[in-house]
């Protein structure tokens, strides 16, 4: 099938997927999330850093100024007529 690539703009989240960070605020992570780490360790899923300016998902997750929203639309290939 191939590798599934997940793009993430949060460096701390990427470190957590690799198990490279532990402190008081991460000890609450449930066992089900370790399953995700195992899948990443097998190479079936790859987490890559994406620059915030190149992340079209931002238009769904946070309020943006109009010019940034239009840039996200361009990234996904939606053009206003």
Backbone bond lengths (Angstrom), bond angles and torsions (degrees), N, CA, C in turn:
res aa  C-N    CA-C-N  psi(-1)  N-CA   C-N-CA  omega(-1)  CA-C   N-CA-C  phi
1 X - - - 1.447 - - 1.519 111.98 -
2 X 1.274 120.14 -44.46 1.455 121.63 -178.29 1.513 111.94 115.27
3 X 1.297 114.35 177.55 1.461 121.86 -176.72 1.527 109.43 -93.35
4 X 1.322 116.75 136.30 1.457 122.61 174.02 1.518 107.91 -91.39
5 X 1.325 116.82 125.87 1.460 121.55 -179.33 1.522 108.91 -103.21
6 X 1.331 115.61 127.66 1.459 122.23 175.37 1.517 106.98 -111.58
7 X 1.333 116.13 123.16 1.459 120.71 177.72 1.524 109.09 -93.28
8 X 1.313 116.25 134.18 1.460 122.08 -176.06 1.528 109.16 -136.94
9 X 1.334 116.25 135.66 1.463 119.23 178.60 1.523 112.51 -101.94
10 X 1.333 117.07 12.21 1.455 121.37 -179.79 1.531 108.86 -113.67
11 X 1.315 115.42 107.95 1.466 120.96 -176.63 1.529 112.15 -61.08
12 X 1.341 117.52 -37.57 1.469 120.19 179.06 1.527 111.43 -64.76
13 X 1.323 117.28 -38.85 1.466 120.23 177.87 1.521 110.36 -63.86
14 X 1.314 117.83 -38.51 1.462 121.52 178.19 1.524 110.05 -64.00
15 X 1.316 117.27 -43.41 1.465 120.74 178.15 1.528 111.42 -63.09
16 X 1.333 117.15 -37.82 1.463 120.08 178.49 1.524 111.65 -64.74
17 X 1.333 117.95 -35.51 1.460 119.85 179.47 1.515 111.82 -66.23
18 X 1.311 115.23 -26.50 1.462 119.72 179.99 1.523 112.30 -93.53
19 X 1.328 116.89 -1.96 1.460 120.88 178.67 1.516 113.00 71.53
20 X 1.327 117.15 24.36 1.461 120.67 -175.24 1.527 113.50 -91.90
21 X 1.323 116.90 2.05 1.445 118.27 -176.07 1.526 109.36 -136.91
22 X 1.307 116.08 135.16 1.458 120.27 173.55 1.519 108.93 -146.68
23 X 1.299 115.47 128.92 1.455 121.10 171.47 1.523 107.97 -158.06
24 X 1.283 117.95 -177.22 1.465 122.88 -173.79 1.528 113.22 -53.64
25 X 1.333 117.57 -35.95 1.462 119.36 -176.51 1.521 113.16 -80.22
26 X 1.322 118.82 -10.03 1.462 119.93 179.28 1.524 112.73 -104.20
27 X 1.315 118.06 -3.68 1.457 119.31 -177.10 1.526 112.88 -71.58
28 X 1.329 118.00 -14.04 1.458 121.72 -179.11 1.527 113.35 -83.40
29 X 1.308 118.08 -3.12 1.461 120.80 -177.56 1.534 109.28 -63.92
30 X 1.324 115.53 127.41 1.459 121.40 -175.31 1.518 113.06 -73.54
31 X 1.300 114.38 164.37 1.465 121.34 -178.62 1.517 111.42 -60.83
32 X 1.342 117.81 -33.94 1.458 119.64 -178.09 1.533 111.97 -60.98
33 X 1.329 117.85 -27.12 1.455 120.10 179.74 1.527 112.11 -76.22
34 X 1.308 116.81 -21.57 1.463 119.02 175.27 1.518 110.61 -68.59
35 X 1.330 117.15 -25.34 1.459 122.09 173.86 1.530 109.56 -58.67
36 X 1.332 116.17 -42.16 1.465 120.68 179.28 1.523 109.99 -63.91
37 X 1.326 117.39 -41.72 1.467 120.08 176.87 1.521 111.16 -59.85
38 X 1.331 116.28 -40.13 1.467 120.01 179.46 1.525 111.28 -63.56
39 X 1.324 116.94 -41.63 1.467 120.35 178.75 1.523 110.67 -63.87
40 X 1.303 116.63 -40.46 1.468 120.41 178.28 1.528 109.76 -65.71
41 X 1.324 116.70 -39.59 1.471 120.86 179.73 1.529 111.83 -64.09
42 X 1.340 117.71 -30.79 1.466 120.37 179.14 1.512 112.48 -77.91
43 X 1.322 117.35 -13.95 1.459 120.68 178.88 1.515 114.29 91.52
44 X 1.326 118.51 5.75 1.466 121.14 178.70 1.521 111.85 -74.94
45 X 1.335 115.55 -28.41 1.460 121.77 178.66 1.517 108.24 -126.39
46 X 1.318 115.92 136.92 1.459 122.05 179.46 1.523 108.34 -121.62
47 X 1.322 117.38 126.96 1.461 121.92 178.31 1.531 107.41 -102.70
48 X 1.322 114.75 123.52 1.477 120.16 -179.38 1.517 110.47 -121.68
49 X 1.311 114.79 147.53 1.464 121.97 177.27 1.519 108.79 -75.23
50 X 1.323 115.77 134.77 1.455 121.01 173.94 1.523 107.61 -125.79
51 X 1.297 115.73 137.63 1.459 121.21 178.18 1.520 108.98 -65.82
52 X 1.304 117.45 140.95 1.462 122.03 -178.81 1.523 111.27 -56.74
53 X 1.312 117.94 -35.83 1.468 120.90 -179.53 1.520 112.49 -70.98
54 X 1.316 117.55 -15.25 1.463 121.66 179.97 1.528 111.83 -107.58
55 X 1.322 117.94 9.78 1.462 122.62 -174.61 1.527 110.50 -100.59
56 X 1.340 117.80 101.07 1.463 119.41 -178.72 1.519 113.77 -68.54
57 X 1.323 118.72 -17.53 1.465 121.29 179.74 1.524 111.89 -67.02
58 X 1.326 117.66 -17.85 1.464 120.40 -179.94 1.526 111.98 -56.81
59 X 1.335 117.60 -32.25 1.466 119.24 -178.17 1.524 111.74 -67.47
60 X 1.343 117.37 -17.25 1.456 120.97 178.10 1.526 112.93 -98.73
61 X 1.321 117.22 -13.53 1.462 119.64 -171.54 1.515 115.45 -114.65
62 X 1.337 117.92 -11.63 1.461 118.90 -179.09 1.523 110.80 -155.52
63 X 1.319 116.43 155.45 1.469 118.69 176.63 1.530 109.68 -70.23
64 X 1.321 116.06 137.64 1.460 121.27 -177.80 1.517 110.22 -129.46
65 X 1.325 116.58 150.14 1.470 118.74 169.37 1.531 108.89 -63.90
66 X 1.321 116.12 158.71 1.466 121.28 -175.48 1.520 112.19 -55.37
67 X 1.333 118.08 -44.20 1.466 119.84 -176.82 1.532 111.90 -64.54
68 X 1.339 117.92 -35.64 1.462 120.01 177.49 1.530 110.95 -72.47
69 X 1.332 117.10 -35.84 1.459 120.89 177.01 1.532 109.82 -63.35
70 X 1.313 116.94 -43.05 1.471 120.89 178.33 1.533 110.84 -63.91
71 X 1.329 117.17 -36.26 1.461 120.60 177.16 1.534 109.78 -64.28
72 X 1.325 117.69 -40.87 1.470 121.21 177.27 1.528 110.96 -63.59
73 X 1.333 116.71 -40.17 1.463 119.96 176.58 1.521 110.75 -60.45
74 X 1.327 116.66 -41.49 1.467 120.46 177.64 1.534 111.08 -62.51
75 X 1.335 116.96 -38.31 1.462 120.64 -179.19 1.524 112.33 -63.27
76 X 1.333 117.28 -32.40 1.467 119.90 179.87 1.527 112.19 -96.49
77 X 1.337 117.18 0.96 1.459 121.23 175.28 1.512 114.73 83.84
78 X 1.327 118.56 23.02 1.462 122.17 176.89 1.523 107.69 -99.67
79 X 1.317 115.64 126.05 1.461 120.25 -178.56 1.528 109.60 -124.51
80 X 1.310 116.06 134.42 1.461 121.70 178.21 1.527 109.16 -78.04
81 X 1.316 115.37 141.97 1.476 119.85 179.22 1.492 111.54 -90.78
